[in-house]
Amino acid sequence: MDMITRIKKNITIDDKGCWLMRVSPGNNGYAKIDVRVDGKHTRPRAHRVSYETFVGPIPEGQLVCHKCDTPNCVNPEHLFTGTHKDNTQDMIKKGRNVKRKSST
């Protein structure tokens, strides 16, 4: 089965258009997917595999970031490449860097 079919067969689409992998995401919220590269088994993050499958190679030294801020999302329209600095600036612009006060 090709990777496009594997990804599309294992997602649920939410009301924001996120393609959510139907596997338990790790502690950090990112889903992983089993792949074989040169006969070796690996488990990269699914959003990186999706980007490479639907968009193309990830430039060296770049991250695959989420426009939707949903770590488990693999929708290629929600993904973009950037540096750590780009990802941090995106986080600040969206207000995700603000720590919330405890309600207790």
Long-range contacts (C-beta under 8 A, 24 or more apart in sequence): 3-35, 3-49, 3-53, 4-53, 4-54, 6-33, 7-33, 7-46, 7-49, 7-50, 7-53, 7-74, 11-74, 13-75, 16-68, 16-70, 17-68, 17-75, 17-77, 17-78, 18-68, 18-70, 18-72, 18-73, 18-75, 18-78, 19-50, 19-73, 19-74, 19-75, 19-78, 20-70, 20-72, 20-73, 20-74, 21-46, 21-72, 21-74, 25-71, 25-72, 28-71, 29-71, 29-72, 30-71, 30-72, 31-71, 31-72, 31-74, 46-72, 46-74, 47-71, 47-73, 47-74, 47-79, 49-74, 50-74, 50-75, 50-76, 50-79, 51-76, 51-79, 51-81, 55-79, 63-87, 65-90, 69-94, 69-96
